[in-house]
Amino acid sequence: GGGGGDISEDTGMDWEERQYARLKQHLGVSVLNVLLIVMFGAMAFALLERIPFYEALYMATATVTTVGYGDEVCTSNVCKVFFIGYVVVGVVFVAKAMGDMAAFPIELRRNINEAKVLGQYGDVLTSDDLHELVNTVSDLDTLDDHESGSSRDRTRTSSSGSGSETLGGGGGS
């Protein structure tokens, strides 16, 4: 894709380099969002509570990381109202950034493997074809798991049923 600030294909980078640059850019945006949320919260806490900026920064960081030591708390009602919205928004941004950090090595490995497959079969397999193939295999695995689960359930039911019949028949003699 070439829209939305993505690394374009005309930069002279090969596919793997573009994907790595895209992943880094995505992660960088998430981390920058967290830093902006923390700085916004620190400024708001400093103004609302009339505390030094370093204390407000500490309060904002402890809030969005859900540490919550309890040593810095809102004293004014206005701050408490702000805090309710800030904690919800801040935690969401931090969770998103943490998810992006955790996904980074997984996505990187997937992109490397995709590049290897396309390097081997690129003359007969396009990137879109590969994605369609991966999705189809994933769907088949999911279907197979559901069918295996159903047959396991039927096996358990029939074996427990036959077991109770045997016990019932043996106990009545």
C-alpha positions as CSV (number, residue, x, y, z in Angstrom):
1,G,0.0,0.0,0.0
2,G,1.3,3.5,-0.8
3,G,-1.2,5.6,1.3
4,G,-1.4,6.9,4.8
5,G,2.3,7.7,5.3
6,D,3.5,4.2,4.5
7,I,7.0,3.8,3.2
8,S,6.6,4.0,-0.6
9,E,7.9,1.5,-3.1
10,D,9.9,4.1,-5.0
11,T,12.5,4.7,-2.2
12,G,14.9,2.2,-3.7
13,M,14.5,-0.3,-0.8
14,D,13.7,-3.9,-1.4
15,W,10.5,-5.4,-0.1
16,E,12.0,-6.7,3.1
17,E,13.6,-3.3,3.9
18,R,10.3,-1.6,3.3
19,Q,8.4,-4.0,5.6
20,Y,11.0,-3.5,8.3
21,A,10.8,0.3,7.9
22,R,7.0,0.0,8.1
23,L,7.1,-2.0,11.3
24,K,9.5,0.4,12.9
25,Q,7.4,3.4,11.8
26,H,4.3,1.8,13.3
27,L,6.0,1.0,16.6
28,G,7.5,4.5,16.7
29,V,4.0,6.1,16.3
30,S,2.7,4.0,19.2
31,V,5.6,5.0,21.5
32,L,5.3,8.6,20.4
33,N,1.5,8.5,21.3
34,V,2.3,7.3,24.8
35,L,4.9,10.0,25.3
36,L,2.4,12.6,24.1
37,I,-0.3,11.3,26.4
38,V,2.1,11.3,29.4
39,M,3.3,14.8,28.7
40,F,-0.3,16.0,28.2
41,G,-1.3,14.4,31.5
42,A,1.7,15.8,33.3
43,M,0.9,19.4,32.1
44,A,-2.8,18.9,33.1
45,F,-1.9,17.5,36.6
46,A,0.6,20.3,37.2
47,L,-2.0,22.9,36.3
48,L,-5.0,21.3,38.1
49,E,-3.1,20.3,41.2
50,R,-0.6,23.2,41.2
51,I,2.3,20.8,41.8
52,P,5.8,20.9,40.3
53,F,6.1,19.5,36.8
54,Y,8.4,16.6,37.9
55,E,5.7,15.4,40.4
56,A,3.0,15.8,37.7
57,L,5.1,13.7,35.3
58,Y,5.6,11.1,37.9
59,M,1.8,11.1,38.6
60,A,1.0,10.8,34.9
61,T,3.5,8.0,34.3
62,A,2.3,6.0,37.3
63,T,-1.3,6.5,36.2
64,V,-1.0,5.3,32.6
65,T,1.3,2.4,33.5
66,T,-1.3,1.4,36.1
67,V,1.4,1.3,38.9
68,G,-0.7,3.5,41.1
69,Y,1.5,3.8,44.2
70,G,-1.0,6.1,45.8
71,D,1.5,8.6,47.0
72,E,0.3,11.2,44.4
73,V,-3.4,11.7,44.2
74,C,-5.9,14.3,42.9
75,T,-7.2,16.6,45.6
76,S,-9.5,18.8,43.6
77,N,-12.8,17.6,42.1
78,V,-11.8,19.0,38.7
79,C,-8.6,16.9,38.8
80,K,-10.6,13.8,39.8
81,V,-12.9,14.3,36.8
82,F,-9.9,14.7,34.5
83,F,-8.3,11.7,36.1
84,I,-11.2,9.4,35.2
85,G,-10.9,10.2,31.5
86,Y,-7.1,10.3,31.5
87,V,-6.7,6.9,33.1
88,V,-9.0,5.2,30.5
89,V,-7.4,6.9,27.5
90,G,-3.8,6.6,28.8
91,V,-4.1,2.9,29.6
92,V,-5.5,2.2,26.2
93,F,-2.6,4.0,24.5
94,V,-0.1,2.1,26.7
95,A,-1.7,-1.2,26.1
96,K,-1.7,-0.5,22.3
97,A,2.0,0.3,22.5
98,M,2.8,-2.8,24.5
99,G,0.9,-4.9,22.0
100,D,2.8,-3.3,19.1
101,M,6.1,-4.0,20.9
102,A,5.2,-7.6,21.5
103,A,4.0,-8.0,17.9
104,F,7.2,-6.5,16.4
105,P,9.4,-9.6,16.5
106,I,6.5,-11.8,15.4
107,E,5.7,-9.6,12.4
108,L,9.4,-9.2,11.6
109,R,9.8,-13.0,11.5
110,R,6.6,-13.4,9.3
111,N,7.9,-10.8,6.9
112,I,11.3,-12.5,6.7
113,N,9.6,-15.9,6.0
114,E,7.3,-14.3,3.4
115,A,10.3,-12.8,1.7
116,K,12.1,-16.2,1.6
117,V,9.0,-17.9,0.1
118,L,8.6,-15.1,-2.5
119,G,12.3,-15.3,-3.2
120,Q,11.9,-19.0,-4.0
121,Y,8.6,-19.0,-5.8
122,G,8.2,-15.3,-6.8
123,D,8.2,-16.1,-10.5
124,V,4.9,-18.1,-10.0
125,L,3.6,-16.7,-6.8
126,T,2.6,-13.1,-6.0
127,S,2.5,-11.6,-2.5
128,D,-1.4,-11.5,-2.8
129,D,-1.4,-15.2,-3.8
130,L,0.8,-16.1,-0.8
131,H,-1.5,-14.2,1.6
132,E,-4.6,-15.9,0.1
133,L,-2.8,-19.3,0.4
134,V,-1.9,-18.6,4.1
135,N,-5.4,-17.5,4.9
136,T,-6.9,-20.7,3.2
137,V,-4.6,-23.0,5.2
138,S,-5.4,-21.1,8.4
139,D,-9.1,-21.5,7.7
140,L,-8.7,-25.2,7.0
141,D,-6.7,-25.6,10.2
142,T,-9.5,-23.9,12.1
143,L,-12.1,-26.1,10.4
144,D,-10.1,-29.2,11.2
145,D,-9.8,-28.2,14.8
146,H,-13.5,-27.7,15.1
147,E,-14.2,-31.0,13.4
148,S,-11.7,-32.8,15.6
149,G,-13.2,-31.3,18.7
150,S,-16.7,-32.4,17.6
151,S,-15.5,-36.0,16.9
152,R,-13.7,-36.0,20.3
153,D,-16.9,-34.9,22.0
154,R,-18.9,-37.7,20.2
155,T,-16.2,-40.2,21.2
156,R,-16.3,-39.1,24.8
157,T,-20.1,-39.2,24.9
158,S,-20.3,-42.7,23.3
159,S,-17.5,-44.2,25.4
160,S,-19.0,-42.7,28.6
161,G,-22.4,-43.9,27.5
162,S,-21.2,-47.4,26.8
163,G,-19.2,-47.4,30.1
164,S,-22.4,-46.6,32.1
165,E,-24.3,-49.3,30.2
166,T,-21.6,-51.8,31.1
167,L,-21.7,-50.7,34.7
168,G,-25.5,-50.7,34.8
169,G,-25.6,-54.2,33.2
170,G,-22.9,-55.6,35.5
171,G,-24.4,-54.1,38.6
172,G,-27.9,-55.4,38.0
173,S,-26.9,-59.1,37.7
